[in-house]
Amino acid sequence: MRLSLRPLIPALLAAVLGVTALSTPAEAAPTGIPAKATAQTYLNALTVAAEANAGSYDRDLFPHWVTISGTCNTRETVLKRDGSGVVTSSACAATSGSWYSPYDGATWTAASDVDIDHVVPLAEAWRSGASAWTTSKRQSFANDLTRPELIAVTDNVNQAKSDQDPSTWQPSVTSYRCTYARMWIAVKYYWALTLQPAEKTALQAMLNTCG
């Protein structure tokens, strides 16, 4: 059975045992997360429209993971970026390290317990405009390391999220919802994807929690 290590546990144990607490792993921080004001501007500019072409979605239409550098593909690159003390093999596979999942506050020490989440799911992108893209553009989207589209998180949390937008799924760590909204908005804005009315309402509510 996998054990979830919450960030407070090391500090509590230290207090009881009188030992030095281990530092809490830093949260994963994809690049390109806009400030609240910028995210608000982006949100206001996004087009609201009904989703389309849901029935024709196929994950294979978004080729991933692709080689990024040497033997490292996109997944392995994000694992190294978002992890702490990550050691890799000659094939770039993560053999040790730790990964903090900001969605649920869990920490994992096996890469197999971690998924790379597409913040804006591939199926959601398809329904929001990507169905009209070329396969090459969809590949760029699915492997985008410049915008905040990819993040290492607990595997079953990613699976539970599936292709839901923020109107039906948000991180259980409420303090991360501001960041999640800014990430989602930035990706949709850069890639000129549309929003549903309920999705925009949910994003606005999440953005309003930002300090």
N, C-alpha and C positions, 0 to 999 in steps of 0.2 A: 504493500500500500504506500502511495506517495504521501509525504507529510508536507503541509504548507507551513512555512515559517513566516509568521507575521512580523513586521518591522519592530514591534515593541518587545517581543519575546527576549532577545538578547539583553536588552536593558533591564528587564524584570529579573532575569536570572542573575545578572550581575549584582543587582541590589540585594538579592537573597543570599548569594554565595560570596559576596565581597570580592569579586574579581572584575577586571577591566572588561567592559562591554565591547563586543565587536561592533564596528561601525556599520550602520544601516546602508545597504547598497544604494547607489544613486539611481534615481529614476532614469529610464531611457529617455533620450531627448533627440528625436529626429530633427533634422535641419528644416528651416523654413517656416517655423511656427510664428505667425504674426502676432503683434500686440493686439489687445482688445479693440482699440480704436480702429486699427487697420482691418481686423476681422469684421467689425461692424460695417465698415465701408464696403467690404467685399460682399457681405451677406445682403446688404441693401441693393447691390448691383446684380445679384444673381437672378436669373429668369425662373419664375415659378410656372411649372407646367405639369400636366399629367404624365405619368410614366408610360412607356410604350415598348413594344417588341419583347415583352418578358418571355414569351413562349419560345423564342428563337435563341435564347442564351445558351452558350456552351463554353465551359471554362477553358477549353482548348483554343478558343478564339483569342485568348490573352496569354501568349506563350511566356512561361516563366518556369523555373528560375533560369536566368541567363548568366553566362560567365561575365564577371566584373573585372577581375584582375588575376592573372596567373591561373591557379587552379580553383579560385574562390568564386562561387556563384552568388547570386543576390541573397539567398537565405543565409549563407555562411558569412557574408559581409555584414548583414544586420546583426547576427549573433555576436560577432566580434565587436561591433559598435555598441550594442546595448548591454553587453555582459560586463562582468567584473572579473579580472584575472583569467581571462579566456586563453586556454592553450589549445593549439590546433595541430593536427597531423600534417604530413607532407601533402596530403590531399585536401587540406583546408578544413577537414571535419573537426568540430569542437570536441576535444577529448576531456576537458575539465573547465571549470569556471562556475560562475553563479549568475543568475538572471532574475532581476526584480521585475515583476509584472505590475505596472501602475494601474491597470484596470481593476485588479482585485487585491492588490497588496501582498501577493504571495511571492516567495523566493524559491527558485529551483536550482539544483546543482547538476542536473542532467539535461543536455540539449534536447533530448527526446521528449522532455516534458514541456517544451517551448515551441509555439507556433509563431510564424511571422504573419501578423495580421495586416491585411489591406484595410486601412482605416475606412476608406470608402470602398466597400466590397466590389469585386469585379462584376457581379450580377447587378448590383445597384448602379454601377457606372454604365453598364449596358443599357439598362432601362432609362437612364438619364441622358443619353446622347451618344454613348460609345458604340452603339450598334451601327452608327453611320461612319465610324472611323475605318481606316485601313488596319490590317493586321499588324503592321509595323508600328502604328501609333498605339494600338492596344498593348503591344509588347512593351513599349516605352512606359506606358502608364503602370503596367503590372510590376515593373522593376524600377520604379521611380525612387531614387535615393536622394533627390534634391528637394522635393516637396515632402511634407510630413505624412507620407502615405503608408510607410512600412514601419512596424514596431514589433518587438519581441514581447509576447505575452503568454500567459498560461494556455496550454493547448485546448483544454476543454472549455475555457472561457471564450476563446476564439471560435470554437465549434458551436457554442451556444449562441453567440452573436450571429453567426452565419451571414446572411445577406441583408440583415435588418438595418434600417436607418435610425437616427436618434429619436424618432417619434415612438419607436417600439423597443429600442435597446440603448442603454447608456451604461458606462462603467459603474460597478457597484461601489467603488471608492468615490464618494460624491465630490471630494476636493479635486479630483482629476477631471471632472466634467467640463470645467472652463477650458482646460487645455485641449481636451478631446474635441470640443466644439470648434475651437480655433484651428485645429488640425483639419477637421472635416471641411470647414468653410474654405480654408486655403487651397485644399486639393480641388474642390469643386470649382472654385474661382479660376485657378490656373488652367484647368482642363475644360473650362466653359461647359460644365455639366449643369443640368437643371435641378430644381428643387420641387418637391411636392409641398402643398400648403402646410400639412401637419408637420412635415420635416422642418420647414422654416420656423414654424412656431416653437418647436422643441429646441432648435438651435438658438433662437433668441432667448429663450428661458435659461438655457445653459450659459450663454454669454453674459447674461445679467448677473450670474453668480461670480463673475470675475472681479477681483478686487481692484 
